[in-house]
């Protein structure tokens, strides 16, 4: 997946959960939209180099969207949580994910009180998938969530109902950085989500995780990594 031309800047501080104060060499101070509800712990630090996508929308209060951050030890992290779904769908369409072979892909499919990200179909069989974006990695271990997520727990519950009724159901964690060698839930941040993930896995919900290759030009899922529950 290609990025549009990005503008380099320096991150100053987070004004609130969705707004970053940044400094551009040519423009000076500016504000950028942060496209995630996560805390971005370890991926966004004062003074770090970032890359922004300009937005040509005069109605928006923030003329840029924060897209990439440079990690303290080198390498890049994509902080746009919404890209995780697009990356998964692209990889499925290109037949890059051996665990997910399908003929049809439906997005944002209603089930129960939720909308699940995907319903994949092949020869009359369905696989329901919920995708989560991972931006936190420490010592090679990617973790989710980096902020408590009631919505994430609700999605796991819906997947468990599907698995119990005989459908294939899976939660997929996409690490939008290169340094994740394996994945585990973030017990210290959200013990309830971690417990729910383990319990729904026992009920038949699959858990898959992938890491990405990231440059300032593009991002791609490149490898499945082990899931440690």
FIDORO-691417 format. One line per 2 residues: number of its first residue (from 1); their letters; for each residue y, x, z of N, C-alpha, C. Coordinates in steps of 0.02 Angstrom, whole numbers, plus 50000, padded with zeros to 5 digits. Example, Ala and Ser with C-alpha at 12.3 -4.5 7.8 and 13.67 -1.06 7.14 Angstrom:
BEGIN
1 = as = 49716/50660/50390/49775/50615/50390/49835/50660/50390; 49888/50642/50354/49947/50684/50357/50002/50645/50394
***
This chain:
BEGIN
1 = xx = 49941/50042/50000/50000/50000/50000/50062/50044/50000; 50105/50033/49951/50165/50073/49945/50221/50044/49988
3 = xx = 50260/50089/50018/50322/50069/50051/50378/50067/49999; 50428/50025/50009/50488/50031/49968/50524/50096/49988
5 = xx = 50574/50117/49950/50611/50177/49971/50639/50170/50041; 50624/50219/50084/50644/50215/50154/50701/50263/50169
7 = xx = 50740/50245/50219/50799/50284/50239/50785/50319/50305; 50791/50386/50309/50780/50420/50372/50837/50408/50422
9 = xx = 50820/50409/50486/50870/50399/50538/50844/50428/50603; 50885/50425/50654/50865/50446/50722/50868/50386/50768
11 = xx = 50814/50375/50805/50812/50320/50852/50852/50338/50915; 50895/50292/50937/50935/50303/50997/50906/50266/51056
13 = xx = 50903/50199/51050/50875/50160/51105/50857/50090/51078; 50819/50055/51118/50799/49987/51103/50847/49939/51137
15 = xx = 50888/49905/51098/50936/49859/51127/50901/49801/51162; 50851/49774/51130/50807/49725/51160/50739/49732/51126
17 = xx = 50695/49684/51136/50627/49691/51110/50625/49697/51035; 50674/49666/51000/50671/49663/50927/50726/49702/50892
19 = xx = 50769/49738/50928/50825/49773/50897/50827/49846/50920; 50832/49891/50871/50837/49963/50885/50906/49987/50865
21 = xx = 50937/50027/50908/50998/50063/50889/50978/50129/50858; 51003/50143/50799/50985/50204/50762/51048/50238/50735
23 = xx = 51039/50301/50714/51095/50338/50684/51072/50364/50616; 51107/50345/50563/51094/50369/50496/51145/50424/50479
25 = xx = 51122/50475/50442/51167/50530/50427/51228/50508/50388; 51219/50466/50338/51275/50446/50295/51316/50388/50324
27 = xx = 51283/50345/50362/51315/50283/50384/51340/50287/50456; 51305/50325/50498/51321/50326/50568/51278/50276/50606
29 = xx = 51306/50246/50657/51268/50200/50699/51252/50136/50662; 51192/50110/50674/51171/50048/50643/51117/50017/50686
31 = xx = 51098/49956/50668/51045/49922/50704/50989/49903/50656; 50927/49904/50683/50869/49889/50641/50824/49839/50678
33 = xx = 50795/49794/50641/50747/49747/50668/50681/49782/50683; 50650/49769/50741/50586/49797/50759/50532/49744/50748
35 = xx = 50490/49752/50698/50443/49699/50678/50378/49699/50718; 50383/49695/50783/50324/49690/50827/50346/49664/50894
37 = xx = 50300/49632/50929/50314/49610/50998/50289/49662/51048; 50257/49715/51024/50229/49765/51068/50283/49811/51097
39 = xx = 50263/49851/51145/50310/49897/51178/50318/49962/51140; 50272/49978/51095/50273/50040/51057/50274/50102/51102
41 = xx = 50237/50097/51157/50232/50153/51203/50202/50214/51169; 50236/50269/51173/50212/50331/51142/50228/50337/51068
43 = xx = 50250/50282/51037/50264/50284/50965/50339/50281/50951; 50379/50264/51001/50451/50258/50991/50487/50286/51051
45 = xx = 50517/50345/51043/50550/50379/51097/50620/50399/51077; 50666/50398/51124/50735/50415/51110/50740/50484/51077
47 = xx = 50776/50487/51022/50786/50549/50985/50735/50562/50931; 50685/50519/50925/50633/50532/50875/50659/50513/50805
49 = xx = 50629/50543/50755/50646/50528/50686/50610/50464/50665; 50647/50420/50630/50619/50357/50607/50637/50346/50534
51 = xx = 50603/50299/50503/50618/50280/50433/50628/50205/50430; 50680/50184/50395/50701/50115/50393/50696/50086/50323
53 = xx = 50681/50022/50319/50683/49986/50255/50748/49947/50251; 50792/49962/50203/50854/49923/50196/50837/49851/50177
55 = xx = 50876/49804/50203/50865/49733/50190/50927/49704/50157; 50919/49678/50096/50975/49649/50059/50980/49575/50075
57 = xx = 51000/49560/50136/51007/49491/50157/51070/49485/50201; 51126/49461/50173/51188/49460/50211/51186/49414/50272
59 = xx = 51137/49370/50275/51132/49324/50332/51100/49357/50392; 51068/49415/50381/51034/49447/50437/51082/49490/50477
61 = xx = 51074/49490/50542/51117/49530/50585/51099/49604/50583; 51037/49620/50566/51014/49689/50563/51001/49707/50490
63 = xx = 51038/49755/50462/51031/49772/50391/50970/49816/50375; 50931/49834/50425/50873/49876/50415/50813/49849/50455
65 = xx = 50753/49867/50432/50692/49853/50470/50660/49920/50487; 50645/49930/50551/50611/49991/50573/50540/49991/50545
67 = xx = 50522/50043/50509/50457/50044/50475/50411/50099/50501; 50436/50160/50507/50395/50217/50529/50429/50255/50585
69 = xx = 50388/50284/50628/50414/50331/50678/50374/50396/50673; 50408/50451/50688/50374/50516/50692/50347/50525/50762
71 = xx = 50283/50541/50768/50251/50548/50833/50268/50615/50865; 50266/50620/50931/50286/50682/50965/50246/50744/50943
73 = xx = 50182/50735/50927/50140/50792/50907/50135/50798/50831; 50176/50760/50795/50173/50760/50722/50135/50701/50696
75 = xx = 50144/50686/50633/50113/50627/50604/50159/50567/50611; 50140/50514/50576/50182/50454/50573/50144/50393/50599
77 = xx = 50182/50345/50624/50154/50281/50646/50193/50225/50613; 50157/50179/50581/50188/50119/50555/50194/50069/50612
79 = xx = 50254/50044/50625/50266/50000/50683/50272/49927/50662; 50261/49912/50599/50266/49843/50576/50199/49808/50588
81 = xx = 50197/49766/50640/50134/49733/50658/50109/49688/50602; 50155/49660/50562/50136/49614/50509/50098/49649/50452
83 = xx = 50106/49715/50447/50071/49751/50394/49996/49754/50406; 49973/49747/50468/49902/49753/50482/49862/49703/50441
85 = xx = 49887/49641/50436/49852/49590/50397/49851/49608/50323; 49907/49632/50297/49910/49651/50227/49864/49709/50212
87 = xx = 49861/49757/50258/49817/49814/50248/49744/49793/50248; 49725/49748/50293/49657/49724/50295/49640/49686/50231
89 = xx = 49684/49641/50210/49671/49602/50150/49665/49647/50088; 49709/49696/50082/49706/49742/50026/49641/49780/50025
91 = xx = 49620/49805/50083/49558/49843/50087/49497/49800/50070; 49498/49737/50091/49443/49692/50075/49440/49679/49999
93 = xx = 49499/49666/49970/49501/49653/49898/49478/49713/49857; 49493/49773/49882/49472/49834/49847/49401/49855/49865
95 = xx = 49367/49813/49907/49298/49826/49927/49291/49893/49963; 49340/49909/50005/49338/49971/50043/49305/49964/50112
97 = xx = 49294/49902/50133/49267/49890/50200/49196/49861/50194; 49147/49902/50209/49078/49881/50199/49059/49822/50242
99 = xx = 49093/49813/50298/49077/49758/50343/49102/49690/50318; 49147/49691/50269/49178/49629/50247/49176/49623/50171
101 = xx = 49121/49597/50147/49113/49584/50075/49122/49509/50064; 49165/49490/50016/49177/49419/50006/49198/49405/49934
103 = xx = 49194/49341/49915/49217/49318/49850/49286/49285/49853; 49302/49256/49911/49366/49221/49919/49397/49239/49986
105 = xx = 49463/49242/49987/49500/49256/50048/49552/49201/50059; 49547/49167/50116/49597/49116/50134/49636/49143/50194
107 = xx = 49702/49135/50192/49745/49161/50245/49769/49105/50291; 49784/49123/50353/49815/49076/50401/49779/49009/50401
109 = xx = 49716/49011/50418/49674/48950/50415/49673/48916/50484; 49690/48851/50487/49690/48816/50552/49619/48810/50580
111 = xx = 49614/48820/50645/49551/48808/50680/49569/48794/50753; 49546/48737/50779/49563/48718/50848/49638/48713/50856
113 = xx = 49663/48747/50906/49736/48746/50919/49771/48808/50891; 49736/48844/50847/49763/48907/50821/49761/48908/50745
115 = xx = 49794/48958/50718/49784/48978/50648/49756/49048/50649; 49696/49055/50623/49665/49121/50621/49685/49156/50556
117 = xx = 49688/49222/50559/49718/49261/50504/49682/49251/50437; 49615/49253/50438/49578/49250/50375/49513/49211/50384
119 = xx = 49493/49179/50329/49426/49153/50323/49398/49180/50258; 49349/49224/50263/49319/49255/50204/49256/49216/50185
121 = xx = 49247/49204/50121/49189/49165/50098/49149/49204/50046; 49082/49198/50052/49038/49228/50004/48973/49188/50001
123 = xx = 48960/49160/49943/48898/49122/49931/48887/49068/49984; 48942/49033/50000/48937/48978/50047/48940/48997/50120
125 = xx = 48941/49061/50135/48946/49085/50203/49018/49105/50219; 49039/49090/50280/49107/49105/50300/49109/49158/50355
127 = xx = 49161/49198/50354/49175/49246/50407/49247/49238/50427; 49258/49219/50490/49326/49210/50516/49350/49275/50548
129 = xx = 49412/49294/50533/49437/49359/50555/49507/49353/50585; 49516/49384/50642/49582/49391/50671/49598/49466/50673
131 = xx = 49657/49485/50648/49677/49556/50642/49730/49572/50693; 49723/49630/50726/49772/49654/50775/49797/49724/50756
133 = xx = 49861/49734/50765/49892/49798/50748/49891/49845/50809; 49868/49906/50799/49865/49956/50853/49915/50011/50839
135 = xx = 49961/50022/50886/50010/50076/50878/50005/50127/50935; 49965/50111/50987/49958/50157/51043/49894/50199/51035
137 = xx = 49902/50265/51039/49845/50310/51037/49858/50366/51087; 49809/50383/51128/49814/50440/51174/49747/50476/51175
139 = xx = 49750/50541/51165/49689/50583/51164/49638/50557/51113; 49663/50533/51056/49619/50510/51003/49593/50440/51011
141 = xx = 49612/50405/51065/49587/50338/51079/49643/50286/51065; 49631/50243/51017/49677/50188/51005/49663/50131/51053
143 = xx = 49717/50100/51076/49709/50045/51125/49753/49986/51106; 49728/49926/51122/49764/49864/51111/49747/49818/51169
145 = xx = 49797/49780/51194/49867/49778/51173/49909/49828/51213; 49970/49842/51190/50015/49884/51229/50065/49841/51268
147 = xx = 50055/49775/51266/50092/49727/51308/50045/49667/51317; 50048/49633/51374/50003/49576/51386/50010/49524/51330
149 = xx = 49953/49496/51309/49953/49450/51252/49911/49388/51266; 49943/49334/51288/49909/49271/51297/49884/49244/51230
151 = xx = 49924/49254/51178/49905/49231/51111/49841/49265/51088; 49835/49330/51102/49775/49366/51083/49713/49339/51118
153 = xx = 49720/49321/51182/49664/49293/51218/49644/49225/51189; 49694/49185/51169/49679/49120/51140/49640/49128/51075
155 = xx = 49660/49177/51034/49624/49189/50971/49552/49210/50984; 49540/49250/51034/49472/49270/51051/49430/49209/51070
157 = xx = 49461/49162/51106/49426/49101/51125/49406/49060/51065; 49450/49055/51015/49434/49018/50954/49378/49052/50916
159 = xx = 49380/49118/50912/49326/49155/50879/49259/49144/50914; 49261/49142/50981/49199/49131/51019/49169/49062/51003
161 = xx = 49212/49011/50996/49188/48944/50978/49154/48945/50910; 49185/48981/50863/49156/48986/50796/49088/49021/50798
163 = xx = 49084/49075/50835/49020/49112/50841/48967/49068/50873; 48987/49029/50923/48939/48985/50957/48913/48930/50911
165 = xx = 48954/48911/50861/48933/48858/50815/48896/48886/50754; 48882/48951/50755/48842/48981/50702/48880/49017/50648
167 = xx = 48946/49018/50653/48987/49054/50603/48991/49128/50621; 49003/49168/50571/49019/49239/50583/49093/49243/50601
169 = xx = 49108/49280/50654/49177/49286/50678/49189/49358/50699; 49249/49383/50685/49264/49454/50699/49336/49464/50717
171 = xx = 49349/49509/50764/49416/49533/50777/49420/49604/50750; 49474/49619/50714/49483/49683/50681/49546/49717/50707
173 = xx = 49539/49778/50729/49595/49817/50755/49614/49871/50703; 49676/49869/50679/49699/49917/50629/49748/49965/50661
175 = xx = 49727/50028/50670/49771/50080/50697/49815/50105/50640; 49880/50092/50644/49925/50110/50590/49951/50182/50599
177 = xx = 49905/50227/50613/49919/50298/50621/49854/50335/50610; 49858/50401/50603/49800/50440/50582/49759/50468/50639
179 = xx = 49786/50470/50700/49755/50508/50754/49708/50467/50797; 49690/50407/50777/49642/50367/50815/49571/50384/50793
181 = xx = 49531/50411/50838/49461/50428/50823/49413/50374/50847; 49435/50333/50894/49395/50276/50917/49442/50225/50949
183 = xx = 49415/50167/50966/49457/50114/50994/49425/50086/51057; 49468/50067/51105/49446/50032/51165/49503/49987/51188
185 = xx = 49488/49930/51219/49542/49887/51243/49583/49920/51298; 49646/49900/51304/49693/49931/51350/49689/49895/51418
187 = xx = 49639/49915/51457/49625/49882/51521/49685/49883/51568; 49721/49940/51571/49776/49947/51618/49834/49900/51601
189 = xx = 49843/49884/51537/49899/49842/51516/49881/49768/51520; 49822/49749/51496/49802/49679/51496/49728/49672/51513
191 = xx = 49711/49673/51577/49641/49668/51596/49609/49602/51575; 49648/49549/51569/49620/49485/51549/49598/49486/51475
193 = xx = 49639/49516/51432/49619/49523/51362/49558/49568/51357; 49557/49622/51394/49500/49669/51391/49436/49634/51412
195 = xx = 49439/49595/51466/49381/49557/51488/49360/49506/51436; 49409/49470/51407/49394/49419/51357/49361/49451/51296
197 = xx = 49384/49510/51276/49355/49543/51218/49281/49561/51231; 49267/49586/51290/49198/49604/51306/49154/49542/51309
199 = xx = 49180/49489/51339/49139/49428/51347/49127/49394/51280; 49178/49390/51238/49168/49358/51173/49123/49400/51128
201 = xx = 49125/49466/51137/49080/49509/51099/49007/49494/51117; 48994/49482/51182/48928/49463/51204/48906/49396/51174
203 = xx = 48955/49354/51158/48941/49288/51130/48933/49290/51054; 48940/49349/51025/48928/49355/50953/48988/49372/50911
205 = xx = 49047/49379/50941/49107/49398/50903/49105/49473/50889; 49107/49491/50825/49107/49562/50807/49174/49594/50823
207 = xx = 49173/49659/50834/49235/49697/50844/49232/49759/50799; 49281/49765/50755/49286/49822/50709/49354/49854/50718
209 = xx = 49358/49919/50706/49422/49955/50710/49426/50005/50652; 49487/50015/50629/49499/50059/50572/49562/50100/50586
211 = xx = 49564/50160/50557/49626/50200/50560/49655/50206/50490; 49719/50222/50488/49755/50226/50424/49779/50297/50410
213 = xx = 49789/50311/50347/49827/50370/50325/49898/50346/50311; 49948/50384/50337/50017/50361/50333/50062/50418/50307
215 = xx = 50101/50403/50256/50155/50447/50233/50218/50405/50228; 50273/50437/50209/50335/50398/50200/50334/50360/50135
217 = xx = 50283/50369/50094/50276/50332/50031/50227/50274/50035; 50172/50282/50074/50122/50230/50075/50079/50233/50138
219 = xx = 50040/50180/50149/49994/50176/50205/49930/50142/50180; 49872/50167/50202/49808/50140/50180/49758/50145/50237
221 = xx = 49714/50095/50242/49655/50101/50285/49608/50152/50253; 49586/50200/50293/49544/50253/50265/49476/50260/50297
223 = xx = 49467/50234/50358/49404/50248/50392/49392/50198/50449; 49330/50175/50455/49312/50136/50514/49298/50184/50572
225 = xx = 49320/50165/50631/49311/50207/50690/49270/50168/50742; 49234/50204/50787/49193/50169/50837/49234/50127/50884
227 = xx = 49204/50071/50906/49234/50027/50956/49195/50035/51021; 49230/50053/51075/49198/50064/51139/49222/50009/51187
229 = x = 49177/49961/51201/49195/49905/51245/49169/49917/51316
***
